[in-house]
């Protein structure tokens, strides 16, 4: 789980991140998904392509980035939770210790990313998510 490290409204789009990453020499954006402030989920790399988001951990992971540095929205967290549930279902993830979601800073202690507590994206009830999904349809996989 990552953040874009910018609260600038002009940076709230995956194409901005794609431009940044291409300037670094990546062939595409390093993340598989980008969640805008509105909660809209934008696709980056296809999930079957190796990401470029966490050195040493890209091969068996999916990179998800929320737009923001210190300011995140409830819609982003709801979309992140729904995205995770969809991915877990599609990829048949099963992990005894709960959810296999990790913050970027767990693998690189020099990073503060994602700058939010992971529990923020897993605190919503099924009813809250159902209502939100009905209105927003965050991702059609």
NORLINSUL-V470330 format. One record per residue. RES is the residue in one letter. D_CENTER is the distance of its C-alpha to the mean C-alpha in Angstrom with 1 decimal. Layout:
{{RES D_CENTER} {RES D_CENTER}}
This chain:
{{X 5.4} {X 6.1} {X 7.7} {X 9.7} {X 12.9} {X 14.5} {X 15.6} {X 17.8} {X 17.6} {X 18.4} {X 15.2} {X 13.1} {X 12.7} {X 11.2} {X 14.9} {X 15.3} {X 12.8} {X 14.4} {X 17.7} {X 17.0} {X 15.9} {X 18.9} {X 21.1} {X 20.2} {X 21.5} {X 18.4} {X 19.3} {X 16.1} {X 12.7} {X 11.4} {X 7.7} {X 7.7} {X 5.4} {X 5.5} {X 6.0} {X 9.6} {X 11.8} {X 13.5} {X 10.7} {X 11.1} {X 8.5} {X 9.5} {X 9.9} {X 10.3} {X 12.1} {X 13.4} {X 12.3} {X 15.9} {X 15.7} {X 15.0} {X 12.2} {X 13.2} {X 10.7} {X 12.6} {X 16.4} {X 18.1} {X 15.2} {X 13.9} {X 16.3} {X 15.2} {X 11.4} {X 8.4} {X 6.1} {X 2.3} {X 3.6} {X 5.2} {X 8.7} {X 11.3} {X 13.3} {X 15.1} {X 14.8} {X 12.1} {X 13.1} {X 13.8} {X 12.6} {X 9.0} {X 9.3} {X 11.2} {X 9.0} {X 6.2} {X 9.4} {X 10.8} {X 8.2} {X 8.7} {X 12.3} {X 12.7} {X 11.4} {X 13.6} {X 16.4} {X 16.2} {X 16.1} {X 18.4} {X 16.7} {X 19.2} {X 19.2} {X 22.1} {X 20.4} {X 17.9} {X 14.3} {X 13.2} {X 10.1} {X 10.7} {X 10.1} {X 10.7} {X 14.0} {X 15.2} {X 15.9} {X 17.1} {X 19.0} {X 19.7} {X 16.1} {X 15.2} {X 11.5} {X 9.4} {X 12.5} {X 12.0} {X 13.1} {X 11.0} {X 13.7} {X 12.7} {X 10.1} {X 12.8} {X 15.9} {X 16.5} {X 19.4} {X 19.7} {X 21.9} {X 19.6} {X 16.8} {X 19.6} {X 20.8} {X 17.5} {X 16.8} {X 20.3} {X 20.0} {X 16.7} {X 16.0} {X 12.3} {X 12.2} {X 15.4} {X 15.1}}
